[in-house]
Amino acid sequence: MESTPARPVNSGGPCRRGDRLALLAAEFDGVHDVWRSAMGAVCVAEPEAVRAVLGNRHGAVAETSDFFHNRHGVFGPRSAQIGIGRAARHLIRGHLDARRAELPRLVAERLAPYSEWPDAGNLLVLRHLREVLLHHDAPADLHTTVEAIVARAVLAGARRRHSAASRLLFRRRALRTLHWEMCVRQEALRQHGGAEPRDLVDVVVGGGGPTADPYDLVEVYLSFLFAAVGSVGFALGWSVYLLGTHPDRAAADPSWTVREALRLWPVAWLFARTPSRVQELGGTRVTTRDRLAVCSYLVHRHPGYWERPDEFLPQRWAAGVPDAAYLPFGLGPHTCAGATVTVRLLEDLVGLLSRDWRVSVTPHDGGGPQVGPALAPPRFTATLSLPDGCPERR
């Protein structure tokens, strides 16, 4: 592990303006893994340093939460975060158990014979988890609002399809609708006490309590919506993309395929942190004025920890996982609240696709990732064929 001052971008390829992934990947040489990047932050790609920062056992960075972050800082107290996370996992796990038998029909209806990605993955997950997000008796305008949020803010590139004024107006309307629902459910909680959560709104209201700021509850709910439909949908998209572009590896164990997709293309690829004191991190001196950019994308491709790091090799997982260099959902107490249970959904879907279908992929626009707060797959068309080679007709 070595550190270095900021370096010019190497010859690894052109860096599109604003594409932080391309910049960091071009700067990373596989040896100097904590450095001052040209983008203005200290980039951290050394696995042990990354674990020290994200785990924050010794208070090296200012306490924060990627999932529970809100306009005031962090939703809290910590006990409420823990309660919400536990209740959400219980709710999602129960739903997945009860609806697992529906997945083959859902795949056939939604993805065969042709589907346009990555939107198809997000919309399939939205369909499968719709009663987790909102129970079926929730107001119709609330269902409409949640679907519109997905269409306008979750799907890859959706924000660019609307003007700034249109986005602002929609945001105000959507927040008002969600705020009203939080208030209604908080009043029900005051009057009737807690009950078994019907959906994630109940989970958030029950965890925050009747006196929590409804707007804070809205932000936590939106974190669940973006994680469930956005992150899980994108992770499914990467798995399908890699299956379709590597048909010789379609027989791999589904769990290996999912893990390898999350290794190569971690949806949560960059974590921002602030040092809490002057200290040395991976050989680089940092102060409280620095910004740390923890890059799991580079950790997952670190040549010191991974053999043939840029190749899609699902079979590498047969020998276990190098825990130090694998963190697809972050690390520590603020790991994504529903990560462990949603991975099972990914494995079930990938298992269905690789067992019952032949998947082929036609990339669009060069096949590069869509880089934003989440690392979304490129746009591509997936063709699902039956084992005899004929596309399934709806």
C-alpha contacts under 8 A as a table, 3 or more apart, distances in Angstrom:
res1	aa1	res2	aa2	distance
1	M	31	V	6.31
1	M	32	H	6.29
1	M	33	D	6.30
1	M	34	V	7.95
1	M	46	E	6.87
1	M	282	G	6.90
2	E	31	V	6.30
2	E	32	H	4.57
2	E	33	D	6.15
2	E	34	V	6.81
2	E	282	G	6.80
2	E	283	G	6.35
3	S	32	H	5.01
3	S	33	D	6.20
3	S	34	V	4.98
3	S	35	W	5.38
3	S	282	G	6.48
3	S	283	G	5.36
3	S	284	T	5.74
4	T	7	R	7.82
4	T	32	H	6.21
4	T	34	V	7.07
4	T	35	W	5.14
4	T	36	R	7.07
4	T	284	T	7.42
5	P	35	W	5.82
5	P	36	R	5.37
5	P	37	S	7.82
6	A	35	W	6.30
6	A	36	R	4.53
6	A	37	S	5.06
6	A	38	A	5.88
7	R	27	E	6.74
7	R	36	R	7.82
7	R	37	S	7.03
7	R	38	A	6.96
8	P	27	E	7.08
8	P	38	A	7.30
9	V	12	G	7.90
9	V	23	L	6.85
9	V	26	A	5.57
9	V	27	E	5.26
10	N	13	G	7.73
10	N	26	A	5.60
10	N	27	E	6.24
11	S	14	P	7.77
11	S	26	A	7.22
12	G	26	A	5.38
13	G	26	A	7.28
14	P	22	A	7.76
15	C	19	D	6.48
15	C	22	A	5.39
15	C	23	L	5.85
16	R	19	D	5.32
16	R	22	A	7.30
19	D	22	A	5.58
19	D	23	L	6.52
19	D	371	V	6.71
20	R	23	L	5.06
20	R	24	L	6.09
20	R	39	M	7.53
20	R	371	V	7.90
21	L	24	L	5.32
21	L	25	A	5.98
21	L	371	V	7.05
22	A	25	A	5.19
22	A	26	A	6.00
23	L	26	A	5.18
23	L	27	E	6.24
23	L	39	M	7.79
24	L	27	E	5.06
24	L	28	F	6.13
24	L	37	S	7.30
24	L	43	C	7.85
25	A	28	F	5.26
25	A	298	L	7.05
26	A	29	D	7.62
27	E	37	S	7.45
28	F	31	V	7.69
28	F	32	H	6.91
28	F	33	D	6.78
28	F	298	L	7.80
29	D	32	H	6.28
29	D	33	D	7.72
30	G	33	D	6.59
30	G	302	H	6.08
30	G	303	P	5.99
30	G	304	G	7.30
32	H	35	W	6.85
33	D	43	C	7.68
33	D	44	V	6.26
33	D	45	A	5.02
33	D	46	E	5.11
33	D	282	G	7.82
34	V	42	V	6.92
34	V	43	C	5.63
34	V	44	V	4.67
34	V	45	A	6.05
34	V	46	E	6.45
34	V	281	L	7.49
34	V	282	G	5.85
34	V	283	G	7.39
34	V	284	T	6.73
35	W	42	V	5.51
35	W	43	C	5.45
35	W	44	V	6.93
35	W	284	T	6.93
36	R	40	G	6.97
36	R	41	A	5.97
36	R	42	V	4.39
36	R	43	C	6.17
37	S	40	G	5.62
37	S	41	A	5.58
37	S	42	V	5.81
37	S	43	C	6.09
38	A	41	A	7.47
40	G	291	R	7.83
41	A	290	D	6.66
41	A	291	R	5.02
41	A	292	L	5.62
41	A	293	A	6.12
42	V	290	D	7.02
42	V	291	R	6.14
42	V	292	L	4.85
42	V	293	A	5.96
43	C	292	L	5.93
43	C	293	A	4.69
43	C	294	V	5.95
43	C	295	C	6.98
44	V	49	A	6.99
44	V	50	V	6.26
44	V	292	L	6.92
44	V	293	A	6.02
44	V	294	V	4.78
44	V	295	C	6.21
45	A	49	A	7.55
45	A	50	V	6.50
45	A	294	V	6.38
45	A	295	C	5.66
45	A	296	S	6.95
45	A	298	L	5.70
45	A	299	V	5.05
45	A	302	H	7.74
46	E	49	A	5.41
46	E	50	V	6.02
46	E	282	G	7.39
46	E	299	V	6.39
46	E	302	H	7.85
47	P	50	V	4.96
47	P	51	R	6.18
47	P	299	V	5.95
47	P	324	A	5.90
47	P	325	A	5.21
48	E	51	R	5.14
48	E	52	A	6.26
48	E	324	A	6.68
48	E	325	A	7.97
49	A	52	A	5.03
49	A	53	V	6.25
49	A	281	L	6.65
49	A	282	G	6.07
50	V	53	V	5.17
50	V	54	L	6.08
50	V	294	V	6.42
51	R	54	L	5.29
51	R	55	G	5.44
51	R	56	N	7.78
51	R	324	A	7.53
51	R	331	L	6.97
52	A	55	G	5.34
52	A	56	N	5.61
52	A	57	R	7.03
52	A	60	A	7.66
53	V	56	N	5.10
53	V	60	A	6.48
53	V	61	V	6.51
53	V	273	R	7.80
54	L	330	G	7.08
54	L	331	L	5.58
54	L	332	G	6.17
55	G	331	L	5.81
55	G	332	G	4.38
55	G	333	P	7.17
56	N	59	G	5.20
56	N	60	A	5.76
56	N	61	V	6.43
56	N	63	E	7.89
56	N	332	G	7.52
57	R	60	A	7.53
59	G	62	A	7.00
59	G	63	E	7.55
59	G	276	S	7.00
60	A	275	P	5.97
60	A	276	S	5.63
60	A	277	R	6.94
61	V	273	R	6.47
61	V	274	T	5.40
61	V	275	P	4.14
61	V	276	S	4.50
61	V	277	R	7.51
62	A	273	R	7.06
62	A	274	T	5.65
62	A	275	P	6.04
62	A	276	S	5.03
64	T	69	H	7.11
64	T	73	G	7.55
64	T	74	V	6.33
64	T	273	R	7.90
65	S	68	F	5.29
65	S	69	H	5.40
65	S	74	V	6.36
65	S	334	H	5.47
66	D	69	H	5.51
66	D	271	F	7.77
66	D	334	H	6.82
66	D	335	T	7.91
66	D	336	C	7.92
67	F	220	V	7.64
67	F	223	S	6.19
67	F	334	H	6.96
67	F	335	T	7.60
67	F	336	C	6.17
67	F	337	A	7.45
68	F	74	V	5.69
68	F	75	F	5.39
68	F	76	G	7.97
68	F	81	Q	7.47
68	F	219	E	7.99
68	F	220	V	6.08
68	F	223	S	7.35
69	H	72	H	7.98
69	H	73	G	5.75
69	H	74	V	4.46
69	H	75	F	6.19
70	N	73	G	5.26
70	N	74	V	5.49
70	N	75	F	6.32
70	N	216	D	6.90
70	N	219	E	6.37
70	N	220	V	7.80
71	R	74	V	7.83
72	H	75	F	7.80
75	F	81	Q	7.55
75	F	216	D	6.90
75	F	220	V	7.81
76	G	79	S	7.31
76	G	80	A	5.96
76	G	81	Q	6.30
77	P	80	A	5.41
77	P	81	Q	6.74
78	R	81	Q	5.02
78	R	82	I	6.28
79	S	82	I	5.12
79	S	83	G	6.15
80	A	83	G	5.05
80	A	84	I	6.05
80	A	207	G	5.39
80	A	208	G	6.09
81	Q	84	I	5.21
81	Q	85	G	6.10
81	Q	207	G	7.42
82	I	85	G	5.16
82	I	86	R	6.12
83	G	86	R	5.21
83	G	87	A	6.11
83	G	207	G	5.87
84	I	87	A	5.22
84	I	88	A	5.98
84	I	203	V	6.04
84	I	204	V	6.08
84	I	206	G	7.79
84	I	207	G	5.10
84	I	208	G	7.90
85	G	88	A	5.14
85	G	89	R	6.21
85	G	337	A	4.90
85	G	338	G	6.94
86	R	89	R	5.30
86	R	90	H	6.30
86	R	337	A	7.74
87	A	90	H	5.12
87	A	91	L	6.16
87	A	203	V	6.22
88	A	91	L	5.11
88	A	92	I	6.08
88	A	200	L	6.62
88	A	203	V	6.31
88	A	337	A	7.45
88	A	338	G	6.80
89	R	92	I	5.19
89	R	93	R	5.87
89	R	337	A	7.28
89	R	338	G	5.57
89	R	341	V	6.51
90	H	93	R	5.22
90	H	94	G	6.16
91	L	94	G	5.31
91	L	95	H	6.29
91	L	132	V	7.22
91	L	197	P	7.44
91	L	198	R	7.98
91	L	199	D	7.36
91	L	200	L	7.93
92	I	95	H	5.09
92	I	96	L	6.14
92	I	132	V	6.60
92	I	338	G	7.90
92	I	341	V	7.06
92	I	342	T	7.90
93	R	96	L	5.19
93	R	97	D	6.17
93	R	341	V	6.09
94	G	97	D	5.17
94	G	98	A	6.18
95	H	98	A	5.15
95	H	99	R	6.04
95	H	129	L	7.86
95	H	132	V	7.11
96	L	99	R	5.22
96	L	100	R	5.56
96	L	345	L	7.27
97	D	100	R	5.52
98	A	101	A	7.68
99	R	102	E	5.47
99	R	103	L	7.37
100	R	103	L	5.73
101	A	104	P	7.00
102	E	105	R	5.70
102	E	106	L	6.21
103	L	106	L	4.93
103	L	107	V	6.07
103	L	349	L	7.20
104	P	107	V	5.25
104	P	108	A	6.27
104	P	352	L	6.86
105	R	108	A	5.09
105	R	109	E	6.05
106	L	109	E	5.20
106	L	110	R	5.84
106	L	111	L	7.96
106	L	124	L	7.62
106	L	128	H	7.93
107	V	110	R	5.30
107	V	111	L	5.37
107	V	112	A	7.02
107	V	124	L	7.94
107	V	349	L	7.95
108	A	111	L	5.75
108	A	112	A	5.17
108	A	113	P	7.83
108	A	394	R	7.86
109	E	112	A	6.27
109	E	394	R	6.83
110	R	115	S	7.48
110	R	120	A	7.55
110	R	124	L	6.72
111	L	114	Y	5.98
111	L	115	S	5.14
111	L	120	A	7.20
111	L	382	A	7.91
111	L	384	L	7.18
112	A	115	S	6.70
112	A	383	T	6.90
112	A	384	L	5.32
112	A	385	S	7.62
112	A	391	P	7.53
112	A	392	E	5.97
112	A	393	R	7.05
112	A	394	R	7.01
113	P	383	T	5.61
113	P	384	L	5.00
113	P	385	S	6.64
113	P	391	P	5.44
113	P	392	E	5.02
113	P	393	R	5.96
113	P	394	R	7.15
114	Y	381	T	6.77
114	Y	382	A	5.66
114	Y	383	T	4.66
114	Y	384	L	6.35
115	S	120	A	6.18
115	S	381	T	5.73
115	S	382	A	5.39
115	S	383	T	6.80
116	E	119	D	6.42
116	E	120	A	5.68
116	E	379	R	7.31
116	E	380	F	6.07
116	E	381	T	4.74
116	E	382	A	6.52
117	W	120	A	5.00
117	W	121	G	6.53
117	W	237	G	6.68
117	W	377	P	7.85
117	W	378	P	7.67
117	W	379	R	5.46
117	W	380	F	5.26
117	W	381	T	6.04
117	W	382	A	7.21
118	P	121	G	5.56
118	P	122	N	6.81
118	P	155	L	7.81
118	P	156	A	7.22
118	P	233	G	7.41
118	P	234	F	6.37
118	P	237	G	5.41
118	P	376	A	7.34
118	P	377	P	6.09
118	P	378	P	7.03
118	P	379	R	6.03
118	P	380	F	7.19
119	D	122	N	5.20
119	D	123	L	6.13
119	D	155	L	6.00
119	D	156	A	7.16
119	D	233	G	7.86
120	A	123	L	5.23
120	A	124	L	6.02
121	G	124	L	5.16
121	G	125	V	6.26
121	G	233	G	4.59
121	G	234	F	6.62
121	G	236	L	6.08
121	G	237	G	5.70
122	N	125	V	5.27
122	N	126	L	6.14
122	N	155	L	6.95
122	N	229	V	5.28
122	N	230	G	5.97
122	N	232	V	7.38
122	N	233	G	4.08
122	N	234	F	6.71
123	L	126	L	4.88
123	L	127	R	6.10
123	L	229	V	7.41
123	L	233	G	7.56
124	L	127	R	5.11
124	L	128	H	6.23
124	L	233	G	7.63
125	V	128	H	5.07
125	V	129	L	5.96
125	V	228	A	7.49
125	V	229	V	5.73
125	V	232	V	7.35
125	V	233	G	6.04
126	L	129	L	5.31
126	L	130	R	5.51
126	L	228	A	7.88
126	L	229	V	5.58
127	R	130	R	5.25
128	H	131	E	7.88
129	L	132	V	5.15
129	L	133	L	6.30
130	R	133	L	5.16
130	R	134	L	6.06
130	R	135	H	7.51
131	E	134	L	4.92
131	E	135	H	4.56
131	E	136	H	6.06
131	E	199	D	6.56
132	V	135	H	6.45
132	V	198	R	7.36
132	V	199	D	4.71
132	V	200	L	6.03
133	L	199	D	5.56
133	L	200	L	5.37
133	L	201	V	7.19
133	L	225	L	7.14
134	L	138	A	6.36
134	L	143	H	7.05
134	L	198	R	7.79
134	L	199	D	5.31
134	L	200	L	6.81
134	L	201	V	7.01
135	H	138	A	5.65
135	H	198	R	5.95
135	H	199	D	5.52
138	A	142	L	6.82
138	A	143	H	7.16
139	P	142	L	5.29
139	P	143	H	6.68
140	A	143	H	5.18
140	A	144	T	6.26
141	D	144	T	4.93
141	D	145	T	6.05
141	D	177	T	7.97
142	L	145	T	4.99
142	L	146	V	6.26
142	L	177	T	6.71
142	L	178	L	7.18
142	L	181	E	7.97
143	H	146	V	5.27
143	H	147	E	6.26
144	T	147	E	5.23
144	T	148	A	6.13
145	T	148	A	5.01
145	T	149	I	6.17
145	T	174	A	6.09
145	T	177	T	7.46
146	V	149	I	5.06
146	V	150	V	6.42
147	E	150	V	5.19
147	E	151	A	6.30
148	A	151	A	4.96
148	A	152	R	5.93
149	I	152	R	5.20
149	I	153	A	5.40
149	I	154	V	6.71
149	I	174	A	7.56
150	V	153	A	5.50
150	V	154	V	4.57
150	V	155	L	6.17
150	V	226	F	7.99
150	V	229	V	7.64
151	A	154	V	6.26
151	A	155	L	5.87
151	A	158	A	6.72
152	R	155	L	6.89
152	R	158	A	5.14
152	R	159	R	6.00
152	R	162	H	7.90
153	A	158	A	5.63
153	A	159	R	5.66
154	V	158	A	6.82
154	V	226	F	6.29
154	V	229	V	7.46
154	V	230	G	5.61
155	L	158	A	5.35
155	L	230	G	6.82
156	A	370	Q	7.18
156	A	376	A	6.49
157	G	160	R	5.59
157	G	161	R	7.11
157	G	370	Q	7.86
158	A	161	R	5.47
158	A	162	H	7.47
159	R	162	H	5.76
159	R	167	R	7.51
160	R	163	S	7.33
162	H	166	S	6.08
162	H	167	R	6.29
163	S	166	S	5.13
163	S	167	R	6.19
164	A	167	R	5.11
164	A	168	L	6.17
165	A	168	L	5.15
165	A	169	L	6.21
166	S	169	L	5.21
166	S	170	F	6.12
167	R	170	F	5.17
167	R	171	R	5.99
168	L	171	R	5.08
168	L	172	R	6.31
169	L	172	R	5.31
169	L	173	R	6.42
170	F	173	R	5.13
170	F	174	A	6.02
171	R	174	A	5.14
171	R	175	L	5.99
172	R	175	L	5.28
172	R	176	R	6.10
173	R	176	R	5.16
173	R	177	T	6.31
174	A	177	T	5.20
174	A	178	L	6.24
175	L	178	L	5.13
175	L	179	H	5.80
175	L	215	Y	7.88
175	L	218	V	7.36
176	R	179	H	5.05
176	R	180	W	6.18
177	T	180	W	5.29
177	T	181	E	6.52
178	L	181	E	5.14
178	L	182	M	6.28
178	L	218	V	6.27
179	H	182	M	5.13
179	H	183	C	6.28
179	H	214	P	5.81
179	H	215	Y	6.01
179	H	218	V	6.34
180	W	183	C	5.13
180	W	184	V	6.24
181	E	184	V	5.06
181	E	185	R	6.21
182	M	185	R	5.24
182	M	186	Q	6.02
182	M	201	V	7.40
182	M	205	V	6.81
182	M	214	P	5.68
182	M	217	L	7.07
182	M	218	V	7.17
183	C	186	Q	5.05
183	C	187	E	6.19
183	C	214	P	6.28
184	V	187	E	5.25
184	V	188	A	6.38
185	R	188	A	4.91
185	R	189	L	6.11
185	R	202	D	7.34
185	R	205	V	6.96
186	Q	189	L	4.93
186	Q	190	R	6.24
186	Q	205	V	6.35
186	Q	209	G	7.16
186	Q	210	P	4.79
186	Q	211	T	7.78
187	E	190	R	5.03
187	E	191	Q	6.21
187	E	210	P	6.93
188	A	191	Q	5.11
188	A	192	H	5.77
188	A	193	G	7.26
189	L	192	H	5.40
189	L	193	G	4.66
189	L	194	G	5.77
189	L	206	G	7.52
189	L	209	G	7.84
189	L	210	P	6.37
190	R	193	G	5.79
190	R	210	P	6.09
194	G	206	G	6.69
197	P	200	L	7.31
197	P	202	D	5.03
197	P	203	V	5.66
197	P	206	G	7.89
198	R	202	D	6.21
198	R	203	V	7.91
199	D	202	D	5.45
199	D	203	V	6.50
200	L	203	V	4.72
200	L	204	V	6.10
200	L	221	Y	6.93
200	L	224	F	7.73
201	V	204	V	5.20
201	V	205	V	6.12
201	V	221	Y	6.46
202	D	205	V	5.14
202	D	206	G	5.76
203	V	206	G	5.21
203	V	207	G	6.05
204	V	207	G	5.17
204	V	208	G	5.97
204	V	217	L	6.22
204	V	220	V	6.95
204	V	221	Y	6.51
205	V	208	G	5.15
205	V	209	G	5.68
205	V	210	P	7.11
205	V	217	L	6.65
206	G	209	G	5.23
206	G	210	P	7.68
208	G	211	T	7.63
208	G	212	A	5.61
208	G	217	L	6.97
209	G	212	A	5.75
212	A	216	D	7.25
212	A	217	L	7.28
213	D	216	D	5.29
213	D	217	L	6.63
214	P	217	L	4.99
214	P	218	V	6.24
215	Y	218	V	4.92
215	Y	219	E	6.40
216	D	219	E	5.19
216	D	220	V	6.50
217	L	220	V	5.15
217	L	221	Y	6.19
218	V	221	Y	5.07
218	V	222	L	6.15
219	E	222	L	5.05
219	E	223	S	6.29
220	V	223	S	5.04
220	V	224	F	6.57
221	Y	224	F	5.13
221	Y	225	L	6.32
222	L	225	L	4.83
222	L	226	F	6.04
223	S	226	F	5.24
223	S	227	A	5.99
224	F	227	A	5.07
224	F	228	A	5.85
225	L	228	A	5.30
225	L	229	V	5.86
225	L	230	G	7.33
226	F	229	V	5.58
226	F	230	G	4.80
226	F	231	S	6.60
227	A	230	G	5.40
227	A	231	S	4.82
227	A	232	V	6.54
227	A	336	C	7.97
228	A	231	S	6.03
228	A	232	V	5.43
228	A	233	G	7.40
228	A	338	G	7.92
228	A	342	T	7.71
229	V	232	V	5.76
229	V	233	G	5.46
230	G	233	G	5.23
230	G	234	F	6.03
231	S	234	F	5.15
231	S	235	A	6.10
231	S	267	V	6.13
231	S	268	A	7.70
231	S	374	A	7.15
232	V	235	A	5.06
232	V	236	L	6.16
232	V	342	T	7.04
232	V	343	V	7.98
232	V	346	L	7.45
233	G	236	L	5.10
233	G	237	G	6.18
234	F	237	G	4.82
234	F	238	W	6.27
234	F	267	V	6.84
234	F	375	L	7.65
234	F	376	A	5.44
234	F	377	P	6.41
235	A	238	W	5.17
235	A	239	S	6.34
235	A	258	V	7.90
235	A	261	A	7.30
235	A	262	L	6.72
235	A	266	P	7.66
235	A	267	V	6.45
235	A	346	L	7.73
235	A	376	A	7.89
236	L	239	S	5.10
236	L	240	V	6.22
236	L	258	V	7.96
236	L	346	L	6.12
236	L	350	V	7.68
237	G	240	V	5.16
237	G	241	Y	6.00
237	G	376	A	7.93
237	G	377	P	6.17
238	W	241	Y	5.00
238	W	242	L	6.10
238	W	261	A	5.99
238	W	262	L	7.86
238	W	265	W	7.08
238	W	376	A	7.78
238	W	377	P	5.66
239	S	242	L	5.28
239	S	243	L	6.11
239	S	257	T	6.66
239	S	258	V	5.99
239	S	261	A	5.40
239	S	350	V	7.18
240	V	243	L	5.05
240	V	244	G	6.02
240	V	350	V	7.38
240	V	359	V	7.64
240	V	382	A	7.92
241	Y	244	G	5.21
241	Y	245	T	6.17
241	Y	361	V	6.51
241	Y	377	P	7.72
241	Y	380	F	7.82
241	Y	382	A	7.87
242	L	245	T	5.15
242	L	246	H	5.89
242	L	261	A	7.18
242	L	312	F	7.50
243	L	246	H	5.21
243	L	247	P	5.82
243	L	249	R	6.96
243	L	250	A	5.77
243	L	257	T	7.99
243	L	354	S	7.89
243	L	359	V	6.87
243	L	360	S	7.79
244	G	247	P	5.69
244	G	359	V	5.10
244	G	360	S	4.35
244	G	361	V	4.85
244	G	382	A	7.47
245	T	360	S	6.85
245	T	361	V	6.17
246	H	249	R	5.72
246	H	250	A	7.09
247	P	250	A	5.25
247	P	359	V	7.53
247	P	360	S	7.61
248	D	251	A	7.49
249	R	252	A	5.72
249	R	314	P	7.50
250	A	354	S	5.68
251	A	354	S	6.63
251	A	355	R	7.69
252	A	256	W	6.69
252	A	257	T	6.59
252	A	314	P	6.48
252	A	315	Q	6.81
253	D	256	W	5.29
253	D	257	T	6.51
253	D	314	P	7.82
253	D	351	G	7.71
254	P	257	T	5.04
254	P	258	V	6.24
254	P	347	E	5.45
254	P	348	D	7.60
254	P	350	V	5.73
254	P	351	G	5.08
254	P	354	S	7.76
255	S	258	V	5.20
255	S	259	R	6.14
255	S	347	E	5.47
256	W	259	R	5.17
256	W	260	E	5.98
256	W	314	P	4.99
256	W	315	Q	6.65
256	W	316	R	7.86
256	W	317	W	5.59
256	W	318	A	7.45
257	T	260	E	5.17
257	T	261	A	6.06
257	T	314	P	5.14
257	T	350	V	7.79
258	V	261	A	5.11
258	V	262	L	6.17
258	V	343	V	7.95
258	V	346	L	6.89
258	V	347	E	6.36
258	V	350	V	7.48
259	R	262	L	5.07
259	R	263	R	6.06
259	R	314	P	7.64
259	R	317	W	7.75
260	E	263	R	4.87
260	E	264	L	6.17
260	E	312	F	6.71
260	E	313	L	6.87
260	E	314	P	5.48
260	E	317	W	7.71
261	A	264	L	5.30
261	A	265	W	5.81
261	A	266	P	7.45
261	A	312	F	7.63
262	L	265	W	5.17
262	L	266	P	4.61
262	L	267	V	7.15
262	L	328	P	6.01
263	R	266	P	5.74
263	R	297	Y	7.51
263	R	300	H	5.45
263	R	301	R	7.79
263	R	326	Y	6.95
263	R	328	P	6.70
264	L	297	Y	7.04
264	L	300	H	6.55
264	L	301	R	7.10
264	L	310	D	7.07
264	L	312	F	7.36
265	W	269	W	7.77
265	W	297	Y	6.64
265	W	375	L	6.97
266	P	269	W	5.30
266	P	296	S	7.01
266	P	297	Y	6.11
266	P	328	P	5.40
266	P	329	F	7.91
266	P	375	L	6.75
267	V	328	P	7.39
267	V	374	A	5.13
267	V	375	L	4.52
267	V	376	A	6.56
268	A	271	F	7.70
268	A	296	S	7.62
268	A	328	P	6.65
268	A	329	F	6.33
268	A	330	G	7.47
268	A	373	P	7.41
268	A	374	A	5.52
268	A	375	L	6.63
269	W	295	C	5.75
269	W	296	S	5.04
269	W	297	Y	5.28
269	W	328	P	7.70
269	W	373	P	7.91
269	W	374	A	6.83
269	W	375	L	6.55
270	L	293	A	6.37
270	L	294	V	5.53
270	L	295	C	4.61
270	L	296	S	6.18
270	L	297	Y	7.47
270	L	373	P	7.60
271	F	292	L	7.99
271	F	293	A	5.78
271	F	294	V	4.95
271	F	295	C	6.55
271	F	330	G	7.97
272	A	291	R	7.01
272	A	292	L	5.68
272	A	293	A	4.98
272	A	294	V	6.31
273	R	291	R	6.18
273	R	292	L	5.03
273	R	293	A	6.68
273	R	294	V	7.61
274	T	288	T	6.46
274	T	289	R	7.70
274	T	290	D	6.51
274	T	291	R	5.21
274	T	292	L	5.91
275	P	278	V	7.25
275	P	286	V	7.10
275	P	287	T	6.19
275	P	288	T	4.96
275	P	289	R	7.69
275	P	290	D	6.84
275	P	291	R	7.30
275	P	292	L	7.41
276	S	287	T	7.67
276	S	288	T	5.65
277	R	287	T	5.86
277	R	288	T	5.48
278	V	285	R	7.23
278	V	286	V	5.70
278	V	287	T	4.26
278	V	288	T	6.34
279	Q	285	R	5.73
279	Q	286	V	5.59
279	Q	287	T	6.59
280	E	283	G	5.78
280	E	284	T	5.31
280	E	285	R	4.31
280	E	286	V	6.05
281	L	284	T	5.12
281	L	285	R	6.19
281	L	286	V	6.88
286	V	289	R	7.94
286	V	290	D	6.20
287	T	290	D	5.53
288	T	291	R	7.95
295	C	298	L	5.61
295	C	299	V	6.47
296	S	299	V	4.78
296	S	300	H	5.97
296	S	326	Y	7.80
296	S	327	L	6.67
296	S	328	P	7.08
296	S	330	G	7.96
297	Y	300	H	5.33
297	Y	301	R	6.60
298	L	301	R	5.04
298	L	302	H	5.91
299	V	302	H	5.13
299	V	325	A	5.85
299	V	326	Y	7.23
300	H	306	W	7.56
300	H	309	P	7.47
300	H	325	A	6.03
300	H	326	Y	6.00
300	H	327	L	7.90
301	R	305	Y	7.90
301	R	306	W	6.52
301	R	309	P	4.78
301	R	310	D	6.24
302	H	305	Y	5.63
302	H	306	W	6.06
302	H	309	P	6.70
302	H	325	A	7.91
303	P	306	W	5.20
303	P	307	E	6.49
303	P	308	R	7.35
303	P	309	P	6.06
304	G	307	E	7.96
305	Y	322	P	7.57
305	Y	325	A	6.68
306	W	309	P	5.12
308	R	311	E	5.78
313	L	316	R	5.80
314	P	317	W	6.06
315	Q	318	A	5.48
316	R	319	A	6.21
316	R	320	G	7.62
317	W	320	G	5.09
317	W	321	V	6.13
321	V	326	Y	7.61
322	P	325	A	5.84
322	P	326	Y	6.59
323	D	326	Y	5.36
323	D	327	L	7.74
327	L	330	G	5.20
327	L	331	L	6.32
329	F	335	T	5.94
329	F	336	C	5.91
329	F	339	A	6.81
330	G	334	H	7.66
330	G	335	T	5.27
330	G	336	C	7.19
331	L	334	H	6.80
331	L	335	T	5.26
332	G	335	T	5.83
334	H	337	A	7.65
335	T	339	A	7.78
336	C	339	A	5.43
338	G	341	V	5.85
338	G	342	T	6.23
339	A	342	T	5.38
339	A	343	V	6.24
340	T	343	V	5.54
340	T	344	R	7.21
341	V	344	R	5.53
341	V	345	L	7.17
342	T	345	L	5.09
342	T	346	L	6.55
343	V	346	L	5.02
343	V	347	E	6.25
344	R	347	E	5.03
344	R	348	D	6.15
345	L	348	D	5.10
345	L	349	L	6.22
346	L	349	L	5.23
346	L	350	V	6.06
347	E	350	V	5.16
347	E	351	G	5.89
348	D	351	G	5.09
348	D	352	L	6.29
349	L	352	L	5.14
349	L	353	L	6.26
350	V	353	L	5.09
350	V	354	S	6.06
351	G	354	S	5.32
351	G	355	R	5.90
352	L	355	R	5.24
352	L	356	D	5.70
352	L	357	W	7.52
353	L	356	D	5.63
353	L	357	W	5.24
353	L	358	R	7.32
353	L	359	V	7.26
354	S	357	W	5.83
354	S	358	R	6.76
354	S	359	V	7.49
356	D	386	L	7.03
356	D	387	P	7.12
357	W	384	L	5.92
357	W	385	S	5.57
357	W	386	L	5.19
357	W	387	P	6.05
358	R	383	T	7.95
358	R	384	L	5.65
358	R	385	S	5.03
358	R	386	L	6.23
358	R	387	P	6.29
358	R	389	G	7.48
359	V	382	A	6.66
359	V	383	T	5.76
359	V	384	L	4.93
359	V	385	S	6.59
360	S	382	A	5.71
360	S	383	T	5.20
360	S	384	L	6.74
361	V	380	F	6.56
361	V	381	T	5.69
361	V	382	A	4.60
361	V	383	T	6.31
362	T	380	F	5.46
362	T	381	T	5.12
362	T	382	A	6.51
363	P	366	G	6.68
363	P	367	G	5.25
363	P	378	P	7.19
363	P	379	R	6.30
363	P	380	F	4.21
363	P	381	T	6.47
364	H	367	G	5.80
364	H	378	P	7.14
364	H	379	R	5.40
364	H	380	F	5.19
364	H	381	T	7.72
365	D	368	G	7.54
365	D	378	P	7.82
365	D	379	R	7.28
367	G	378	P	5.17
367	G	379	R	6.93
367	G	380	F	7.54
368	G	377	P	7.43
368	G	378	P	5.39
369	P	375	L	6.65
369	P	376	A	5.88
369	P	377	P	4.95
369	P	378	P	4.79
370	Q	375	L	6.09
370	Q	376	A	4.95
370	Q	377	P	5.93
370	Q	378	P	5.76
371	V	374	A	6.62
371	V	375	L	5.11
371	V	376	A	6.39
372	G	375	L	6.04
372	G	376	A	7.69
383	T	391	P	7.36
384	L	391	P	6.07
384	L	392	E	6.94
385	S	388	D	7.63
385	S	389	G	5.47
385	S	390	C	5.35
385	S	391	P	4.06
385	S	392	E	5.78
386	L	389	G	5.42
386	L	390	C	5.64
386	L	391	P	6.01
386	L	392	E	6.20
387	P	390	C	7.54
